[in-house]
Amino acid sequence: MALTPTNKNLSKRVKDIKLNSLLEITKAINNNFSTEQLLEIFEEVLEKQLNIGKLVLFSNENDSWKCILKYGVGEEYNDINVERDLLSIKEIGTINFSQKRLNKAFEIVIPVFHKSQPLAYVLIGDLEDKVEVSPAIKHLPFVQTLTSIIVVAIENKKLARDTIRQAAMRKELELASEMQSMLFPSTLPKDKNIDTAAFYLPHQQVGGDYYDFMWLNENECAFCVADVSGKGVAAALLMSNFQANLRVLFHHTTTLTELVRELNSKVMANAKGEKFITLFIAKYNLITRTLTYVNAAHNPPLIASGNSISTLKIGCTGLGMFDEIDKIKEGIVNISPGTTIVCYTDGLTELENDKGEDFGIDSLKDLIKNNPKLNMMELNVRIMETVMNYKQSRPYIDDIALFSIKVF
């Protein structure tokens, strides 16, 4: 049947509306309009210009479905469950809801995918039954095209925001990593009296393991290794606060027992019982050749002298586990020339290979026994090379800190 002049004019007007709408949307996207502005244009075109009476647009927001636009719908909208009703739909078509009143409300569902990932679902229908073909059906190809353009534009905006946010997070983590590296000693002594070396590998860019060395006076030094429960930024923040307190308190306490009690109070105040810290801390006197230490639930350091190797495990509970630590014992060891002490965190000995087997304390003991002539830097390198080969394809599961000292 030939089109009448009126029908021709109407058809041309609809084509103009569609073309102008696409141009308007394209211009809005190029001008970086907000998601809200894009949705306003989308609604204006479909409702006001194409007379599509009902619409609901669901968007995938971080694996959770959210309605970002709706009009012309009543209470029936609340019965829509995307996961139950829509996720199985892969192509545009009619829909059969489990809720009967929804079948009367919507005629068509339009899924929008990126590869196999669903980005959005659009439900459309009309307010009134009409004798002629409904606008939802009549303009379906255009609605599908316009919907895809809008959804992809919104998704690109989300990806851009995520990219900016991730870049900012990376920058913040880089800064945090730089700041954390400043907590560790910039140099470690290697002279006729002692040889020291350390290694640190965070599981993420920042971590909760810590080692330190300081001179208390010309004849006495102190060193420690600590580990915050947990990983990442929260652990790193608690550790930085702990390091500041430790260095201040070292100059205001007379014994390791007093120091550990004060540190426990600080950790309890800062962590509020949500995290704890294990700590090995020691003082060594170069004149008396006496090592005094407290092990607060930390992995016992290994002390090797001649053919014997033992552990330094005397101490108390971890810091931040209890409001007060009732009993703190100090270990005292007389150090003979050539003695090596290796302090470490559990990320080293608990590292697993492809069979799920820990590297373990015995393997670390063997390494120390079999390499008595290495200096401390060489020993640490040998330990880490052995561990890296041992783990095979398995990832690091925790931070690793290693501090070694040899006394001459």
MARPA-771155 format. One record per residue (C-alpha): x, y, z negated; residue number from 1. Coordinates in nm, 3 decimals, decimal comma. Example, Ala and Ser with C-alpha at 12.3 -4.5 7.8 and 13.67 -1.06 7.14 Angstrom:
BEGIN
+---------+---------+---------+-----+
|      xx |      yy |      zz |   n |
+---------+---------+---------+-----+
|   1,230 |  -0,450 |  -0,780 |   1 |
|   1,367 |  -0,106 |  -0,714 |   2 |
+---------+---------+---------+-----+
//
This chain:
BEGIN
+---------+---------+---------+-----+
|      xx |      yy |      zz |   n |
+---------+---------+---------+-----+
|   0,000 |   0,000 |   0,000 |   1 |
|   0,135 |   0,339 |   0,101 |   2 |
|   0,212 |   0,589 |  -0,173 |   3 |
|  -0,011 |   0,892 |  -0,189 |   4 |
|   0,154 |   1,236 |  -0,210 |   5 |
|   0,063 |   1,246 |  -0,580 |   6 |
|   0,226 |   0,908 |  -0,643 |   7 |
|   0,530 |   1,013 |  -0,440 |   8 |
|   0,569 |   1,326 |  -0,648 |   9 |
|   0,528 |   1,126 |  -0,969 |  10 |
|   0,786 |   0,869 |  -0,856 |  11 |
|   1,030 |   1,146 |  -0,763 |  12 |
|   0,974 |   1,317 |  -1,097 |  13 |
|   1,045 |   0,994 |  -1,288 |  14 |
|   1,362 |   0,939 |  -1,085 |  15 |
|   1,470 |   1,293 |  -1,161 |  16 |
|   1,404 |   1,238 |  -1,530 |  17 |
|   1,617 |   0,924 |  -1,530 |  18 |
|   1,901 |   1,085 |  -1,335 |  19 |
|   1,901 |   1,396 |  -1,551 |  20 |
|   1,890 |   1,182 |  -1,863 |  21 |
|   2,196 |   0,988 |  -1,756 |  22 |
|   2,377 |   1,312 |  -1,676 |  23 |
|   2,277 |   1,460 |  -2,012 |  24 |
|   2,393 |   1,152 |  -2,201 |  25 |
|   2,722 |   1,141 |  -2,010 |  26 |
|   2,785 |   1,508 |  -2,081 |  27 |
|   2,699 |   1,459 |  -2,448 |  28 |
|   2,942 |   1,166 |  -2,475 |  29 |
|   3,218 |   1,362 |  -2,302 |  30 |
|   3,157 |   1,653 |  -2,540 |  31 |
|   3,188 |   1,417 |  -2,835 |  32 |
|   2,835 |   1,466 |  -2,965 |  33 |
|   2,765 |   1,305 |  -3,300 |  34 |
|   2,583 |   0,973 |  -3,330 |  35 |
|   2,277 |   1,159 |  -3,459 |  36 |
|   2,275 |   1,390 |  -3,154 |  37 |
|   2,306 |   1,097 |  -2,913 |  38 |
|   2,016 |   0,921 |  -3,081 |  39 |
|   1,804 |   1,237 |  -3,061 |  40 |
|   1,858 |   1,250 |  -2,684 |  41 |
|   1,782 |   0,879 |  -2,657 |  42 |
|   1,455 |   0,920 |  -2,848 |  43 |
|   1,355 |   1,231 |  -2,651 |  44 |
|   1,398 |   1,054 |  -2,317 |  45 |
|   1,216 |   0,734 |  -2,410 |  46 |
|   0,931 |   0,875 |  -2,614 |  47 |
|   0,861 |   1,217 |  -2,467 |  48 |
|   0,959 |   1,171 |  -2,104 |  49 |
|   0,899 |   0,801 |  -2,031 |  50 |
|   0,608 |   0,757 |  -2,277 |  51 |
|   0,746 |   0,447 |  -2,447 |  52 |
|   0,540 |   0,442 |  -2,764 |  53 |
|   0,740 |   0,225 |  -3,005 |  54 |
|   1,110 |   0,166 |  -3,058 |  55 |
|   1,338 |   0,017 |  -3,322 |  56 |
|   1,716 |   0,013 |  -3,275 |  57 |
|   1,929 |  -0,213 |  -3,496 |  58 |
|   2,306 |  -0,167 |  -3,500 |  59 |
|   2,575 |  -0,402 |  -3,632 |  60 |
|   2,752 |  -0,211 |  -3,910 |  61 |
|   3,047 |  -0,416 |  -4,038 |  62 |
|   2,860 |  -0,747 |  -3,999 |  63 |
|   2,551 |  -0,600 |  -4,164 |  64 |
|   2,247 |  -0,501 |  -3,958 |  65 |
|   2,113 |  -0,150 |  -4,002 |  66 |
|   1,823 |   0,032 |  -3,836 |  67 |
|   1,968 |   0,354 |  -3,693 |  68 |
|   1,658 |   0,473 |  -3,502 |  69 |
|   1,286 |   0,404 |  -3,510 |  70 |
|   0,968 |   0,579 |  -3,401 |  71 |
|   0,604 |   0,488 |  -3,345 |  72 |
|   0,616 |   0,199 |  -3,591 |  73 |
|   0,429 |   0,138 |  -3,912 |  74 |
|   0,473 |  -0,105 |  -4,198 |  75 |
|   0,533 |  -0,394 |  -3,959 |  76 |
|   0,889 |  -0,266 |  -3,918 |  77 |
|   0,971 |  -0,392 |  -4,267 |  78 |
|   0,903 |  -0,753 |  -4,161 |  79 |
|   1,183 |  -0,757 |  -3,902 |  80 |
|   1,481 |  -0,970 |  -4,000 |  81 |
|   1,758 |  -0,943 |  -3,742 |  82 |
|   1,942 |  -1,259 |  -3,844 |  83 |
|   1,626 |  -1,466 |  -3,851 |  84 |
|   1,436 |  -1,318 |  -3,556 |  85 |
|   1,692 |  -1,173 |  -3,313 |  86 |
|   2,040 |  -1,325 |  -3,338 |  87 |
|   1,947 |  -1,625 |  -3,123 |  88 |
|   1,842 |  -1,395 |  -2,837 |  89 |
|   2,115 |  -1,353 |  -2,577 |  90 |
|   1,927 |  -1,195 |  -2,286 |  91 |
|   1,662 |  -0,928 |  -2,235 |  92 |
|   1,306 |  -1,059 |  -2,250 |  93 |
|   0,987 |  -1,095 |  -2,443 |  94 |
|   0,997 |  -1,202 |  -2,804 |  95 |
|   0,795 |  -1,434 |  -3,025 |  96 |
|   0,819 |  -1,335 |  -3,390 |  97 |
|   0,743 |  -1,569 |  -3,677 |  98 |
|   0,534 |  -1,281 |  -3,817 |  99 |
|   0,225 |  -1,260 |  -3,591 | 100 |
|   0,160 |  -0,888 |  -3,638 | 101 |
|   0,508 |  -0,817 |  -3,498 | 102 |
|   0,411 |  -0,986 |  -3,171 | 103 |
|   0,138 |  -0,724 |  -3,126 | 104 |
|   0,376 |  -0,439 |  -3,203 | 105 |
|   0,665 |  -0,510 |  -2,967 | 106 |
|   0,679 |  -0,637 |  -2,610 | 107 |
|   1,049 |  -0,649 |  -2,524 | 108 |
|   1,382 |  -0,708 |  -2,697 | 109 |
|   1,704 |  -0,579 |  -2,543 | 110 |
|   2,027 |  -0,728 |  -2,686 | 111 |
|   2,354 |  -0,541 |  -2,636 | 112 |
|   2,671 |  -0,751 |  -2,653 | 113 |
|   3,044 |  -0,696 |  -2,630 | 114 |
|   3,169 |  -1,030 |  -2,499 | 115 |
|   3,006 |  -1,272 |  -2,745 | 116 |
|   2,969 |  -1,018 |  -3,026 | 117 |
|   2,619 |  -0,868 |  -3,071 | 118 |
|   2,637 |  -0,490 |  -3,111 | 119 |
|   2,270 |  -0,395 |  -3,118 | 120 |
|   1,910 |  -0,502 |  -3,062 | 121 |
|   1,638 |  -0,272 |  -2,930 | 122 |
|   1,270 |  -0,355 |  -2,973 | 123 |
|   1,027 |  -0,157 |  -2,756 | 124 |
|   0,649 |  -0,148 |  -2,711 | 125 |
|   0,355 |   0,088 |  -2,658 | 126 |
|   0,106 |   0,244 |  -2,895 | 127 |
|  -0,201 |   0,153 |  -2,692 | 128 |
|  -0,299 |  -0,127 |  -2,457 | 129 |
|  -0,324 |   0,004 |  -2,103 | 130 |
|  -0,473 |  -0,133 |  -1,784 | 131 |
|  -0,168 |  -0,038 |  -1,581 | 132 |
|   0,181 |  -0,178 |  -1,637 | 133 |
|   0,311 |  -0,047 |  -1,969 | 134 |
|   0,602 |   0,200 |  -1,972 | 135 |
|   0,808 |  -0,053 |  -2,171 | 136 |
|   0,790 |  -0,293 |  -1,875 | 137 |
|   0,785 |  -0,037 |  -1,596 | 138 |
|   1,107 |   0,137 |  -1,702 | 139 |
|   1,284 |  -0,170 |  -1,837 | 140 |
|   1,597 |  -0,163 |  -1,613 | 141 |
|   1,655 |   0,203 |  -1,694 | 142 |
|   1,590 |   0,151 |  -2,068 | 143 |
|   1,839 |  -0,135 |  -2,066 | 144 |
|   2,103 |   0,079 |  -1,892 | 145 |
|   2,047 |   0,381 |  -2,115 | 146 |
|   2,049 |   0,164 |  -2,428 | 147 |
|   2,379 |   0,004 |  -2,330 | 148 |
|   2,539 |   0,343 |  -2,265 | 149 |
|   2,418 |   0,481 |  -2,599 | 150 |
|   2,515 |   0,174 |  -2,803 | 151 |
|   2,860 |   0,148 |  -2,644 | 152 |
|   2,918 |   0,519 |  -2,702 | 153 |
|   2,819 |   0,484 |  -3,068 | 154 |
|   3,037 |   0,174 |  -3,103 | 155 |
|   3,331 |   0,361 |  -2,949 | 156 |
|   3,279 |   0,641 |  -3,200 | 157 |
|   3,286 |   0,387 |  -3,482 | 158 |
|   3,603 |   0,232 |  -3,341 | 159 |
|   3,761 |   0,576 |  -3,309 | 160 |
|   3,673 |   0,656 |  -3,670 | 161 |
|   3,810 |   0,319 |  -3,778 | 162 |
|   4,129 |   0,382 |  -3,582 | 163 |
|   4,175 |   0,724 |  -3,743 | 164 |
|   4,097 |   0,581 |  -4,086 | 165 |
|   4,337 |   0,291 |  -4,034 | 166 |
|   4,608 |   0,528 |  -3,913 | 167 |
|   4,556 |   0,742 |  -4,223 | 168 |
|   4,568 |   0,433 |  -4,444 | 169 |
|   4,888 |   0,317 |  -4,273 | 170 |
|   5,040 |   0,660 |  -4,328 | 171 |
|   4,934 |   0,655 |  -4,694 | 172 |
|   5,077 |   0,305 |  -4,737 | 173 |
|   5,402 |   0,411 |  -4,570 | 174 |
|   5,423 |   0,703 |  -4,810 | 175 |
|   5,337 |   0,478 |  -5,104 | 176 |
|   5,603 |   0,232 |  -4,989 | 177 |
|   5,861 |   0,511 |  -4,970 | 178 |
|   5,761 |   0,635 |  -5,314 | 179 |
|   5,775 |   0,284 |  -5,458 | 180 |
|   6,123 |   0,230 |  -5,315 | 181 |
|   6,231 |   0,533 |  -5,517 | 182 |
|   6,139 |   0,345 |  -5,836 | 183 |
|   6,413 |   0,091 |  -5,775 | 184 |
|   6,776 |   0,175 |  -5,855 | 185 |
|   6,944 |   0,344 |  -5,559 | 186 |
|   7,274 |   0,174 |  -5,645 | 187 |
|   7,366 |  -0,125 |  -5,857 | 188 |
|   7,703 |  -0,166 |  -6,030 | 189 |
|   7,975 |  -0,391 |  -5,898 | 190 |
|   8,304 |  -0,353 |  -6,083 | 191 |
|   8,552 |  -0,539 |  -6,302 | 192 |
|   8,291 |  -0,593 |  -6,576 | 193 |
|   7,969 |  -0,687 |  -6,395 | 194 |
|   7,841 |  -0,759 |  -6,046 | 195 |
|   7,471 |  -0,694 |  -5,979 | 196 |
|   7,246 |  -0,725 |  -5,673 | 197 |
|   6,871 |  -0,726 |  -5,608 | 198 |
|   6,618 |  -0,810 |  -5,338 | 199 |
|   6,253 |  -0,709 |  -5,306 | 200 |
|   5,991 |  -0,824 |  -5,055 | 201 |
|   5,634 |  -0,701 |  -5,110 | 202 |
|   5,349 |  -0,921 |  -4,986 | 203 |
|   5,190 |  -0,607 |  -4,843 | 204 |
|   5,356 |  -0,269 |  -4,781 | 205 |
|   5,351 |  -0,205 |  -5,153 | 206 |
|   5,341 |  -0,452 |  -5,437 | 207 |
|   5,346 |  -0,516 |  -5,809 | 208 |
|   5,691 |  -0,669 |  -5,859 | 209 |
|   5,964 |  -0,459 |  -6,016 | 210 |
|   6,328 |  -0,479 |  -6,118 | 211 |
|   6,549 |  -0,219 |  -6,283 | 212 |
|   6,896 |  -0,159 |  -6,417 | 213 |
|   7,019 |   0,126 |  -6,636 | 214 |
|   7,315 |   0,222 |  -6,848 | 215 |
|   7,220 |   0,296 |  -7,209 | 216 |
|   7,571 |   0,413 |  -7,296 | 217 |
|   7,921 |   0,345 |  -7,169 | 218 |
|   7,931 |  -0,001 |  -7,332 | 219 |
|   7,572 |  -0,116 |  -7,303 | 220 |
|   7,338 |  -0,174 |  -7,009 | 221 |
|   6,980 |  -0,294 |  -6,970 | 222 |
|   6,803 |  -0,476 |  -6,690 | 223 |
|   6,457 |  -0,618 |  -6,632 | 224 |
|   6,223 |  -0,791 |  -6,390 | 225 |
|   5,844 |  -0,756 |  -6,410 | 226 |
|   5,533 |  -0,869 |  -6,225 | 227 |
|   5,183 |  -0,717 |  -6,230 | 228 |
|   4,892 |  -0,957 |  -6,189 | 229 |
|   4,742 |  -0,902 |  -5,845 | 230 |
|   4,888 |  -0,739 |  -5,535 | 231 |
|   4,870 |  -0,425 |  -5,325 | 232 |
|   4,816 |  -0,061 |  -5,413 | 233 |
|   4,646 |  -0,116 |  -5,751 | 234 |
|   4,934 |  -0,333 |  -5,870 | 235 |
|   5,189 |  -0,085 |  -5,735 | 236 |
|   5,024 |   0,207 |  -5,917 | 237 |
|   5,025 |   0,022 |  -6,248 | 238 |
|   5,387 |  -0,079 |  -6,196 | 239 |
|   5,498 |   0,277 |  -6,120 | 240 |
|   5,333 |   0,394 |  -6,442 | 241 |
|   5,498 |   0,106 |  -6,628 | 242 |
|   5,841 |   0,196 |  -6,493 | 243 |
|   5,806 |   0,558 |  -6,606 | 244 |
|   5,702 |   0,448 |  -6,956 | 245 |
|   5,982 |   0,192 |  -6,979 | 246 |
|   6,254 |   0,443 |  -6,895 | 247 |
|   6,120 |   0,699 |  -7,142 | 248 |
|   6,068 |   0,449 |  -7,423 | 249 |
|   6,413 |   0,295 |  -7,383 | 250 |
|   6,557 |   0,618 |  -7,521 | 251 |
|   6,305 |   0,645 |  -7,808 | 252 |
|   6,308 |   0,291 |  -7,945 | 253 |
|   6,585 |   0,112 |  -8,132 | 254 |
|   6,506 |  -0,255 |  -8,059 | 255 |
|   6,359 |  -0,458 |  -7,775 | 256 |
|   6,081 |  -0,571 |  -8,010 | 257 |
|   5,975 |  -0,212 |  -8,070 | 258 |
|   6,005 |  -0,135 |  -7,698 | 259 |
|   5,784 |  -0,430 |  -7,598 | 260 |
|   5,516 |  -0,334 |  -7,854 | 261 |
|   5,504 |   0,021 |  -7,716 | 262 |
|   5,493 |  -0,101 |  -7,357 | 263 |
|   5,205 |  -0,334 |  -7,442 | 264 |
|   5,006 |  -0,040 |  -7,581 | 265 |
|   5,072 |   0,161 |  -7,263 | 266 |
|   4,967 |  -0,125 |  -7,036 | 267 |
|   4,647 |  -0,181 |  -7,237 | 268 |
|   4,562 |   0,191 |  -7,214 | 269 |
|   4,624 |   0,207 |  -6,837 | 270 |
|   4,493 |  -0,131 |  -6,721 | 271 |
|   4,203 |  -0,152 |  -6,971 | 272 |
|   4,239 |  -0,529 |  -6,989 | 273 |
|   4,182 |  -0,579 |  -6,614 | 274 |
|   4,547 |  -0,650 |  -6,532 | 275 |
|   4,852 |  -0,765 |  -6,722 | 276 |
|   5,228 |  -0,756 |  -6,670 | 277 |
|   5,484 |  -1,027 |  -6,727 | 278 |
|   5,828 |  -0,895 |  -6,816 | 279 |
|   6,181 |  -1,014 |  -6,878 | 280 |
|   6,396 |  -0,742 |  -7,032 | 281 |
|   6,751 |  -0,764 |  -7,166 | 282 |
|   7,037 |  -0,558 |  -7,308 | 283 |
|   7,400 |  -0,656 |  -7,261 | 284 |
|   7,691 |  -0,522 |  -7,464 | 285 |
|   8,019 |  -0,528 |  -7,275 | 286 |
|   8,229 |  -0,514 |  -7,593 | 287 |
|   8,058 |  -0,783 |  -7,802 | 288 |
|   7,959 |  -0,982 |  -7,489 | 289 |
|   7,616 |  -1,032 |  -7,642 | 290 |
|   7,294 |  -1,052 |  -7,440 | 291 |
|   6,973 |  -0,970 |  -7,629 | 292 |
|   6,645 |  -1,031 |  -7,446 | 293 |
|   6,267 |  -1,067 |  -7,468 | 294 |
|   6,070 |  -1,277 |  -7,222 | 295 |
|   5,707 |  -1,160 |  -7,218 | 296 |
|   5,548 |  -1,458 |  -7,038 | 297 |
|   5,769 |  -1,408 |  -6,732 | 298 |
|   5,929 |  -1,681 |  -6,522 | 299 |
|   6,236 |  -1,772 |  -6,732 | 300 |
|   6,556 |  -1,640 |  -6,571 | 301 |
|   6,831 |  -1,892 |  -6,509 | 302 |
|   7,167 |  -1,851 |  -6,683 | 303 |
|   7,459 |  -2,049 |  -6,539 | 304 |
|   7,796 |  -2,091 |  -6,710 | 305 |
|   8,045 |  -2,351 |  -6,591 | 306 |
|   7,853 |  -2,668 |  -6,508 | 307 |
|   7,558 |  -2,589 |  -6,734 | 308 |
|   7,243 |  -2,402 |  -6,643 | 309 |
|   6,959 |  -2,313 |  -6,880 | 310 |
|   6,658 |  -2,079 |  -6,905 | 311 |
|   6,591 |  -1,761 |  -7,100 | 312 |
|   6,238 |  -1,812 |  -7,232 | 313 |
|   6,226 |  -1,674 |  -7,589 | 314 |
|   5,980 |  -1,386 |  -7,631 | 315 |
|   5,606 |  -1,332 |  -7,649 | 316 |
|   5,280 |  -1,312 |  -7,454 | 317 |
|   5,244 |  -1,092 |  -7,145 | 318 |
|   5,180 |  -0,720 |  -7,170 | 319 |
|   4,819 |  -0,607 |  -7,155 | 320 |
|   4,673 |  -0,942 |  -7,257 | 321 |
|   4,601 |  -0,840 |  -7,618 | 322 |
|   4,560 |  -0,507 |  -7,797 | 323 |
|   4,858 |  -0,597 |  -8,015 | 324 |
|   5,128 |  -0,860 |  -7,985 | 325 |
|   5,160 |  -1,033 |  -8,324 | 326 |
|   5,486 |  -1,217 |  -8,276 | 327 |
|   5,781 |  -1,107 |  -8,067 | 328 |
|   6,103 |  -1,305 |  -8,078 | 329 |
|   6,433 |  -1,177 |  -7,943 | 330 |
|   6,671 |  -1,421 |  -7,780 | 331 |
|   7,045 |  -1,374 |  -7,834 | 332 |
|   7,310 |  -1,531 |  -7,610 | 333 |
|   7,687 |  -1,502 |  -7,622 | 334 |
|   7,810 |  -1,452 |  -7,268 | 335 |
|   8,132 |  -1,614 |  -7,149 | 336 |
|   8,328 |  -1,477 |  -6,847 | 337 |
|   8,188 |  -1,590 |  -6,513 | 338 |
|   7,830 |  -1,632 |  -6,639 | 339 |
|   7,557 |  -1,572 |  -6,379 | 340 |
|   7,198 |  -1,474 |  -6,461 | 341 |
|   6,930 |  -1,491 |  -6,192 | 342 |
|   6,595 |  -1,320 |  -6,261 | 343 |
|   6,303 |  -1,370 |  -6,022 | 344 |
|   5,926 |  -1,346 |  -5,986 | 345 |
|   5,690 |  -1,634 |  -5,914 | 346 |
|   5,655 |  -1,536 |  -5,548 | 347 |
|   5,996 |  -1,698 |  -5,496 | 348 |
|   5,952 |  -2,036 |  -5,666 | 349 |
|   5,583 |  -2,079 |  -5,574 | 350 |
|   5,639 |  -2,027 |  -5,202 | 351 |
|   5,504 |  -2,333 |  -5,018 | 352 |
|   5,617 |  -2,523 |  -4,708 | 353 |
|   5,390 |  -2,674 |  -4,443 | 354 |
|   5,321 |  -2,973 |  -4,670 | 355 |
|   5,197 |  -2,744 |  -4,949 | 356 |
|   5,500 |  -2,813 |  -5,170 | 357 |
|   5,644 |  -2,537 |  -5,390 | 358 |
|   6,005 |  -2,429 |  -5,346 | 359 |
|   6,028 |  -2,478 |  -5,721 | 360 |
|   6,266 |  -2,401 |  -6,005 | 361 |
|   6,485 |  -2,710 |  -5,947 | 362 |
|   6,570 |  -2,597 |  -5,594 | 363 |
|   6,671 |  -2,257 |  -5,728 | 364 |
|   6,889 |  -2,421 |  -5,996 | 365 |
|   7,064 |  -2,629 |  -5,731 | 366 |
|   7,139 |  -2,321 |  -5,523 | 367 |
|   7,298 |  -2,143 |  -5,818 | 368 |
|   7,499 |  -2,450 |  -5,926 | 369 |
|   7,629 |  -2,518 |  -5,575 | 370 |
|   7,743 |  -2,160 |  -5,507 | 371 |
|   7,949 |  -2,052 |  -5,809 | 372 |
|   8,202 |  -1,848 |  -5,611 | 373 |
|   7,956 |  -1,624 |  -5,424 | 374 |
|   7,918 |  -1,263 |  -5,533 | 375 |
|   7,566 |  -1,158 |  -5,631 | 376 |
|   7,473 |  -1,005 |  -5,295 | 377 |
|   7,590 |  -1,319 |  -5,117 | 378 |
|   7,403 |  -1,538 |  -5,367 | 379 |
|   7,077 |  -1,344 |  -5,315 | 380 |
|   7,116 |  -1,369 |  -4,937 | 381 |
|   7,178 |  -1,744 |  -4,965 | 382 |
|   6,870 |  -1,785 |  -5,184 | 383 |
|   6,643 |  -1,587 |  -4,949 | 384 |
|   6,774 |  -1,762 |  -4,635 | 385 |
|   6,707 |  -2,098 |  -4,798 | 386 |
|   6,357 |  -1,992 |  -4,905 | 387 |
|   6,270 |  -1,855 |  -4,560 | 388 |
|   6,378 |  -2,181 |  -4,396 | 389 |
|   6,191 |  -2,382 |  -4,659 | 390 |
|   5,856 |  -2,212 |  -4,605 | 391 |
|   5,852 |  -2,313 |  -4,236 | 392 |
|   5,537 |  -2,162 |  -4,080 | 393 |
|   5,364 |  -2,080 |  -4,407 | 394 |
|   5,308 |  -1,710 |  -4,490 | 395 |
|   5,432 |  -1,530 |  -4,797 | 396 |
|   5,160 |  -1,553 |  -5,062 | 397 |
|   5,299 |  -1,307 |  -5,316 | 398 |
|   5,556 |  -1,036 |  -5,376 | 399 |
|   5,913 |  -1,154 |  -5,427 | 400 |
|   6,166 |  -0,984 |  -5,654 | 401 |
|   6,514 |  -1,116 |  -5,724 | 402 |
|   6,778 |  -0,965 |  -5,956 | 403 |
|   7,114 |  -1,132 |  -6,014 | 404 |
|   7,400 |  -1,035 |  -6,244 | 405 |
|   7,743 |  -1,189 |  -6,303 | 406 |
|   7,953 |  -1,097 |  -6,606 | 407 |
|   8,335 |  -1,112 |  -6,589 | 408 |
+---------+---------+---------+-----+
//
